[in-house]
């Protein structure tokens, strides 16, 4: 699975705090999905997506 971050990130950092194995904040202060969503991380990655205040994170099949 993979995490997709659409345009519109406000840089709150909730996703990176919730699932640091998949999300990080880049040099511009915006979220970046840098790793695949493995089965072990699926729950925390979905929690990060659900916690996004602007609802721009989606977890999808490869």
C-alpha positions as CSV (number, residue, x, y, z in Angstrom):
1,X,0.0,0.0,0.0
2,X,1.0,3.6,-0.3
3,X,0.1,6.9,1.2
4,X,-0.9,9.8,-1.1
5,X,-0.8,13.4,0.1
6,X,-2.7,15.8,-2.2
7,X,-2.0,19.5,-2.5
8,X,-3.1,21.6,0.4
9,X,-0.9,20.5,3.3
10,X,-0.9,23.1,6.1
11,X,2.2,21.7,7.8
12,X,0.5,20.7,11.1
13,X,2.7,17.6,11.5
14,X,0.0,15.3,12.9
15,X,0.7,12.7,10.3
16,X,4.4,12.6,11.1
17,X,3.7,12.4,14.8
18,X,1.1,9.6,14.3
19,X,3.1,7.4,11.9
20,X,6.7,8.5,11.7
21,X,7.6,5.3,9.8
22,X,5.7,6.6,6.7
23,X,5.3,10.4,7.0
24,X,7.8,13.1,7.7
25,X,8.0,16.9,7.4
26,X,10.1,18.1,4.4
27,X,12.4,21.1,4.3
28,X,9.4,23.3,3.2
29,X,7.6,22.3,6.4
30,X,5.0,20.2,4.5
31,X,4.2,16.5,5.0
32,X,5.8,13.9,2.8
33,X,5.0,10.2,2.5
34,X,8.5,8.7,2.2
35,X,7.9,5.0,2.8
36,X,5.5,2.2,1.8
37,X,2.6,1.4,4.0
38,X,3.4,-2.2,5.1
39,X,0.7,-4.4,6.7
40,X,2.1,-3.6,10.1
41,X,1.8,0.1,9.6
42,X,-1.6,0.1,7.9
43,X,-3.5,1.0,11.1
44,X,-1.2,3.9,12.1
45,X,-1.0,5.2,8.6
46,X,-4.8,5.2,8.3
47,X,-5.0,6.9,11.7
48,X,-2.7,9.6,10.4
49,X,-4.9,10.0,7.3
50,X,-8.0,10.2,9.4
51,X,-6.4,12.8,11.7
52,X,-5.4,15.2,8.9
53,X,-7.3,18.4,9.5
54,X,-7.6,19.2,5.8
55,X,-8.3,15.6,4.7
56,X,-5.7,15.4,2.0
57,X,-4.0,12.0,3.0
58,X,-5.3,8.8,1.4
59,X,-4.0,5.2,1.8
60,X,-4.3,3.2,-1.4
61,X,-3.3,-0.1,-2.9
62,X,-0.2,-0.1,-5.0
